[in-house]
Amino acid sequence: MSELHDNTQRVIEVTEDDLPLHCPMPQHADWNAHPRVYLPIEVRGDALCPYCGTLYRLKGRPSGGSH
């Protein structure tokens, strides 16, 4: 994620380069909108922020599947 995003985008695709994943990310316009929380996206391929509801999806991985 190289461009600046606002948190109105509720589904954000990330890559393994963004790991460990935390919300909000530095690229968000309101990067200090809530406390930083680390999200375990590696487990399922997606993760939901408990503060703002943003859904993160790991590119190249099926979301919601259990392995």
Backbone atoms as SQL, in Angstrom:
CREATE TABLE atoms (id INTEGER PRIMARY KEY, chain TEXT, resi INTEGER, resn TEXT, atom TEXT, x REAL, y REAL, z REAL);
INSERT INTO atoms VALUES
  (1, 'A', 1, 'MET', 'N', 0.848, -1.174, 0.000),
  (2, 'A', 1, 'MET', 'CA', 0.000, 0.000, 0.000),
  (3, 'A', 1, 'MET', 'C', 0.887, 1.228, 0.000),
  (4, 'A', 2, 'SER', 'N', 1.004, 1.851, -1.127),
  (5, 'A', 2, 'SER', 'CA', 1.900, 2.984, -1.193),
  (6, 'A', 2, 'SER', 'C', 1.165, 4.315, -1.202),
  (7, 'A', 3, 'GLU', 'N', -0.095, 4.345, -1.567),
  (8, 'A', 3, 'GLU', 'CA', -0.803, 5.618, -1.603),
  (9, 'A', 3, 'GLU', 'C', -1.522, 5.887, -0.287),
  (10, 'A', 4, 'LEU', 'N', -1.905, 7.138, -0.089),
  (11, 'A', 4, 'LEU', 'CA', -2.605, 7.537, 1.126),
  (12, 'A', 4, 'LEU', 'C', -4.074, 7.154, 1.016),
  (13, 'A', 5, 'HIS', 'N', -4.598, 6.525, 2.067),
  (14, 'A', 5, 'HIS', 'CA', -6.001, 6.087, 2.087),
  (15, 'A', 5, 'HIS', 'C', -6.725, 6.759, 3.239),
  (16, 'A', 6, 'ASP', 'N', -8.017, 7.003, 3.038),
  (17, 'A', 6, 'ASP', 'CA', -8.811, 7.401, 4.187),
  (18, 'A', 6, 'ASP', 'C', -9.549, 6.159, 4.671),
  (19, 'A', 7, 'ASN', 'N', -10.097, 6.225, 5.852),
  (20, 'A', 7, 'ASN', 'CA', -10.742, 5.044, 6.410),
  (21, 'A', 7, 'ASN', 'C', -12.170, 4.874, 5.930),
  (22, 'A', 8, 'THR', 'N', -12.564, 5.563, 4.861),
  (23, 'A', 8, 'THR', 'CA', -13.875, 5.319, 4.287),
  (24, 'A', 8, 'THR', 'C', -13.839, 4.076, 3.410),
  (25, 'A', 9, 'GLN', 'N', -12.640, 3.644, 3.012),
  (26, 'A', 9, 'GLN', 'CA', -12.504, 2.403, 2.267),
  (27, 'A', 9, 'GLN', 'C', -12.533, 1.278, 3.288),
  (28, 'A', 10, 'ARG', 'N', -13.570, 0.489, 3.296),
  (29, 'A', 10, 'ARG', 'CA', -13.768, -0.496, 4.350),
  (30, 'A', 10, 'ARG', 'C', -13.155, -1.856, 4.048),
  (31, 'A', 11, 'VAL', 'N', -12.734, -2.111, 2.814),
  (32, 'A', 11, 'VAL', 'CA', -12.029, -3.341, 2.483),
  (33, 'A', 11, 'VAL', 'C', -10.707, -2.948, 1.851),
  (34, 'A', 12, 'ILE', 'N', -9.621, -3.347, 2.480),
  (35, 'A', 12, 'ILE', 'CA', -8.295, -2.977, 2.012),
  (36, 'A', 12, 'ILE', 'C', -7.492, -4.236, 1.778),
  (37, 'A', 13, 'GLU', 'N', -6.929, -4.355, 0.575),
  (38, 'A', 13, 'GLU', 'CA', -6.064, -5.488, 0.271),
  (39, 'A', 13, 'GLU', 'C', -4.642, -5.140, 0.677),
  (40, 'A', 14, 'VAL', 'N', -3.985, -6.071, 1.333),
  (41, 'A', 14, 'VAL', 'CA', -2.612, -5.890, 1.768),
  (42, 'A', 14, 'VAL', 'C', -1.778, -7.048, 1.234),
  (43, 'A', 15, 'THR', 'N', -0.468, -6.868, 1.250),
  (44, 'A', 15, 'THR', 'CA', 0.441, -7.922, 0.818),
  (45, 'A', 15, 'THR', 'C', 1.269, -8.380, 2.002),
  (46, 'A', 16, 'GLU', 'N', 2.042, -9.416, 1.796),
  (47, 'A', 16, 'GLU', 'CA', 2.907, -9.901, 2.869),
  (48, 'A', 16, 'GLU', 'C', 3.935, -8.854, 3.274),
  (49, 'A', 17, 'ASP', 'N', 4.219, -7.886, 2.394),
  (50, 'A', 17, 'ASP', 'CA', 5.135, -6.789, 2.738),
  (51, 'A', 17, 'ASP', 'C', 4.559, -5.893, 3.834),
  (52, 'A', 18, 'ASP', 'N', 3.229, -5.908, 4.012),
  (53, 'A', 18, 'ASP', 'CA', 2.568, -5.083, 5.028),
  (54, 'A', 18, 'ASP', 'C', 2.534, -5.750, 6.400),
  (55, 'A', 19, 'LEU', 'N', 3.022, -6.971, 6.501),
  (56, 'A', 19, 'LEU', 'CA', 2.979, -7.714, 7.764),
  (57, 'A', 19, 'LEU', 'C', 4.140, -7.322, 8.664),
  (58, 'A', 20, 'PRO', 'N', 3.999, -7.328, 9.969),
  (59, 'A', 20, 'PRO', 'CA', 2.770, -7.630, 10.694),
  (60, 'A', 20, 'PRO', 'C', 1.734, -6.516, 10.483),
  (61, 'A', 21, 'LEU', 'N', 0.512, -6.904, 10.283),
  (62, 'A', 21, 'LEU', 'CA', -0.565, -5.966, 9.956),
  (63, 'A', 21, 'LEU', 'C', -1.088, -5.287, 11.209),
  (64, 'A', 22, 'HIS', 'N', -1.261, -3.989, 11.106),
  (65, 'A', 22, 'HIS', 'CA', -1.895, -3.248, 12.189),
  (66, 'A', 22, 'HIS', 'C', -2.823, -2.204, 11.601),
  (67, 'A', 23, 'CYS', 'N', -3.809, -1.831, 12.370),
  (68, 'A', 23, 'CYS', 'CA', -4.772, -0.809, 11.983),
  (69, 'A', 23, 'CYS', 'C', -4.797, 0.242, 13.075),
  (70, 'A', 24, 'PRO', 'N', -4.831, 1.520, 12.729),
  (71, 'A', 24, 'PRO', 'CA', -4.716, 2.057, 11.381),
  (72, 'A', 24, 'PRO', 'C', -3.291, 1.949, 10.865),
  (73, 'A', 25, 'MET', 'N', -3.174, 1.916, 9.535),
  (74, 'A', 25, 'MET', 'CA', -1.866, 1.829, 8.910),
  (75, 'A', 25, 'MET', 'C', -1.310, 3.241, 8.712),
  (76, 'A', 26, 'PRO', 'N', 0.001, 3.381, 8.613),
  (77, 'A', 26, 'PRO', 'CA', 0.598, 4.709, 8.447),
  (78, 'A', 26, 'PRO', 'C', 0.099, 5.445, 7.207),
  (79, 'A', 27, 'GLN', 'N', -0.363, 4.721, 6.189),
  (80, 'A', 27, 'GLN', 'CA', -0.832, 5.346, 4.953),
  (81, 'A', 27, 'GLN', 'C', -2.233, 5.936, 5.084),
  (82, 'A', 28, 'HIS', 'N', -2.946, 5.630, 6.153),
  (83, 'A', 28, 'HIS', 'CA', -4.286, 6.196, 6.336),
  (84, 'A', 28, 'HIS', 'C', -4.187, 7.668, 6.674),
  (85, 'A', 29, 'ALA', 'N', -5.076, 8.439, 6.116),
  (86, 'A', 29, 'ALA', 'CA', -5.094, 9.874, 6.384),
  (87, 'A', 29, 'ALA', 'C', -5.299, 10.139, 7.873),
  (88, 'A', 30, 'ASP', 'N', -6.082, 9.313, 8.517),
  (89, 'A', 30, 'ASP', 'CA', -6.330, 9.470, 9.959),
  (90, 'A', 30, 'ASP', 'C', -5.637, 8.341, 10.718),
  (91, 'A', 31, 'TRP', 'N', -4.330, 8.246, 10.546),
  (92, 'A', 31, 'TRP', 'CA', -3.522, 7.162, 11.106),
  (93, 'A', 31, 'TRP', 'C', -3.598, 7.085, 12.620),
  (94, 'A', 32, 'ASN', 'N', -4.062, 8.141, 13.268),
  (95, 'A', 32, 'ASN', 'CA', -4.174, 8.135, 14.727),
  (96, 'A', 32, 'ASN', 'C', -5.633, 8.155, 15.179),
  (97, 'A', 33, 'ALA', 'N', -6.533, 7.617, 14.365),
  (98, 'A', 33, 'ALA', 'CA', -7.964, 7.655, 14.661),
  (99, 'A', 33, 'ALA', 'C', -8.347, 6.776, 15.856),
  (100, 'A', 34, 'HIS', 'N', -7.609, 5.725, 16.088),
  (101, 'A', 34, 'HIS', 'CA', -7.865, 4.842, 17.223),
  (102, 'A', 34, 'HIS', 'C', -6.548, 4.183, 17.610),
  (103, 'A', 35, 'PRO', 'N', -6.505, 3.524, 18.760),
  (104, 'A', 35, 'PRO', 'CA', -5.256, 2.869, 19.161),
  (105, 'A', 35, 'PRO', 'C', -4.823, 1.831, 18.130),
  (106, 'A', 36, 'ARG', 'N', -3.520, 1.683, 17.961),
  (107, 'A', 36, 'ARG', 'CA', -3.002, 0.688, 17.024),
  (108, 'A', 36, 'ARG', 'C', -3.310, -0.705, 17.562),
  (109, 'A', 37, 'VAL', 'N', -3.864, -1.529, 16.691),
  (110, 'A', 37, 'VAL', 'CA', -4.161, -2.919, 17.044),
  (111, 'A', 37, 'VAL', 'C', -3.566, -3.807, 15.948),
  (112, 'A', 38, 'TYR', 'N', -2.854, -4.830, 16.380),
  (113, 'A', 38, 'TYR', 'CA', -2.270, -5.787, 15.429),
  (114, 'A', 38, 'TYR', 'C', -3.303, -6.855, 15.107),
  (115, 'A', 39, 'LEU', 'N', -3.398, -7.182, 13.820),
  (116, 'A', 39, 'LEU', 'CA', -4.437, -8.094, 13.346),
  (117, 'A', 39, 'LEU', 'C', -3.809, -9.382, 12.803),
  (118, 'A', 40, 'PRO', 'N', -4.284, -10.545, 13.245),
  (119, 'A', 40, 'PRO', 'CA', -3.725, -11.832, 12.821),
  (120, 'A', 40, 'PRO', 'C', -4.255, -12.282, 11.465),
  (121, 'A', 41, 'ILE', 'N', -3.874, -11.585, 10.425),
  (122, 'A', 41, 'ILE', 'CA', -4.395, -11.870, 9.084),
  (123, 'A', 41, 'ILE', 'C', -3.823, -13.151, 8.493),
  (124, 'A', 42, 'GLU', 'N', -2.663, -13.585, 8.970),
  (125, 'A', 42, 'GLU', 'CA', -2.019, -14.772, 8.402),
  (126, 'A', 42, 'GLU', 'C', -2.834, -16.038, 8.619),
  (127, 'A', 43, 'VAL', 'N', -3.638, -16.075, 9.657),
  (128, 'A', 43, 'VAL', 'CA', -4.393, -17.281, 10.007),
  (129, 'A', 43, 'VAL', 'C', -5.465, -17.605, 8.962),
  (130, 'A', 44, 'ARG', 'N', -6.301, -16.627, 8.633),
  (131, 'A', 44, 'ARG', 'CA', -7.434, -16.863, 7.731),
  (132, 'A', 44, 'ARG', 'C', -7.304, -16.204, 6.370),
  (133, 'A', 45, 'GLY', 'N', -6.390, -15.227, 6.254),
  (134, 'A', 45, 'GLY', 'CA', -6.283, -14.496, 4.995),
  (135, 'A', 45, 'GLY', 'C', -7.093, -13.217, 5.000),
  (136, 'A', 46, 'ASP', 'N', -7.840, -12.979, 6.086),
  (137, 'A', 46, 'ASP', 'CA', -8.539, -11.713, 6.263),
  (138, 'A', 46, 'ASP', 'C', -8.633, -11.418, 7.753),
  (139, 'A', 47, 'ALA', 'N', -8.843, -10.146, 8.055),
  (140, 'A', 47, 'ALA', 'CA', -8.954, -9.734, 9.455),
  (141, 'A', 47, 'ALA', 'C', -9.787, -8.463, 9.530),
  (142, 'A', 48, 'LEU', 'N', -10.592, -8.362, 10.580),
  (143, 'A', 48, 'LEU', 'CA', -11.480, -7.227, 10.791),
  (144, 'A', 48, 'LEU', 'C', -10.975, -6.410, 11.975),
  (145, 'A', 49, 'CYS', 'N', -10.831, -5.111, 11.785),
  (146, 'A', 49, 'CYS', 'CA', -10.407, -4.242, 12.875),
  (147, 'A', 49, 'CYS', 'C', -11.558, -4.082, 13.865),
  (148, 'A', 50, 'PRO', 'N', -11.317, -4.376, 15.147),
  (149, 'A', 50, 'PRO', 'CA', -12.392, -4.255, 16.133),
  (150, 'A', 50, 'PRO', 'C', -12.766, -2.816, 16.450),
  (151, 'A', 51, 'TYR', 'N', -11.916, -1.856, 16.104),
  (152, 'A', 51, 'TYR', 'CA', -12.207, -0.446, 16.388),
  (153, 'A', 51, 'TYR', 'C', -13.017, 0.224, 15.289),
  (154, 'A', 52, 'CYS', 'N', -12.563, 0.105, 14.045),
  (155, 'A', 52, 'CYS', 'CA', -13.213, 0.877, 12.971),
  (156, 'A', 52, 'CYS', 'C', -13.968, 0.019, 11.968),
  (157, 'A', 53, 'GLY', 'N', -13.847, -1.305, 12.071),
  (158, 'A', 53, 'GLY', 'CA', -14.587, -2.190, 11.179),
  (159, 'A', 53, 'GLY', 'C', -13.978, -2.377, 9.811),
  (160, 'A', 54, 'THR', 'N', -12.769, -1.873, 9.577),
  (161, 'A', 54, 'THR', 'CA', -12.119, -2.064, 8.288),
  (162, 'A', 54, 'THR', 'C', -11.740, -3.533, 8.129),
  (163, 'A', 55, 'LEU', 'N', -12.051, -4.084, 6.967),
  (164, 'A', 55, 'LEU', 'CA', -11.702, -5.465, 6.657),
  (165, 'A', 55, 'LEU', 'C', -10.439, -5.459, 5.808),
  (166, 'A', 56, 'TYR', 'N', -9.453, -6.206, 6.252),
  (167, 'A', 56, 'TYR', 'CA', -8.207, -6.340, 5.511),
  (168, 'A', 56, 'TYR', 'C', -8.171, -7.724, 4.896),
  (169, 'A', 57, 'ARG', 'N', -7.749, -7.787, 3.626),
  (170, 'A', 57, 'ARG', 'CA', -7.608, -9.067, 2.930),
  (171, 'A', 57, 'ARG', 'C', -6.182, -9.196, 2.440),
  (172, 'A', 58, 'LEU', 'N', -5.608, -10.353, 2.646),
  (173, 'A', 58, 'LEU', 'CA', -4.252, -10.624, 2.213),
  (174, 'A', 58, 'LEU', 'C', -4.289, -11.062, 0.757),
  (175, 'A', 59, 'LYS', 'N', -3.645, -10.303, -0.127),
  (176, 'A', 59, 'LYS', 'CA', -3.635, -10.625, -1.558),
  (177, 'A', 59, 'LYS', 'C', -3.017, -11.987, -1.786),
  (178, 'A', 60, 'GLY', 'N', -3.616, -12.728, -2.702),
  (179, 'A', 60, 'GLY', 'CA', -3.085, -14.020, -3.060),
  (180, 'A', 60, 'GLY', 'C', -3.502, -15.149, -2.153),
  (181, 'A', 61, 'ARG', 'N', -4.321, -14.870, -1.156),
  (182, 'A', 61, 'ARG', 'CA', -4.793, -15.905, -0.223),
  (183, 'A', 61, 'ARG', 'C', -6.315, -15.895, -0.225),
  (184, 'A', 62, 'PRO', 'N', -6.946, -17.046, -0.189),
  (185, 'A', 62, 'PRO', 'CA', -8.398, -17.075, -0.067),
  (186, 'A', 62, 'PRO', 'C', -8.803, -16.568, 1.301),
  (187, 'A', 63, 'SER', 'N', -9.858, -15.759, 1.358),
  (188, 'A', 63, 'SER', 'CA', -10.287, -15.222, 2.653),
  (189, 'A', 63, 'SER', 'C', -11.308, -16.141, 3.284),
  (190, 'A', 64, 'GLY', 'N', -11.248, -16.208, 4.622),
  (191, 'A', 64, 'GLY', 'CA', -12.232, -16.942, 5.390),
  (192, 'A', 64, 'GLY', 'C', -12.044, -18.442, 5.417),
  (193, 'A', 65, 'GLY', 'N', -11.059, -18.957, 4.709),
  (194, 'A', 65, 'GLY', 'CA', -10.863, -20.403, 4.694),
  (195, 'A', 65, 'GLY', 'C', -10.012, -20.887, 5.840),
  (196, 'A', 66, 'SER', 'N', -10.276, -22.076, 6.281),
  (197, 'A', 66, 'SER', 'CA', -9.419, -22.654, 7.318),
  (198, 'A', 66, 'SER', 'C', -8.579, -23.735, 6.670),
  (199, 'A', 67, 'HIS', 'N', -7.324, -23.814, 7.048),
  (200, 'A', 67, 'HIS', 'CA', -6.407, -24.778, 6.430),
  (201, 'A', 67, 'HIS', 'C', -6.042, -25.857, 7.399);
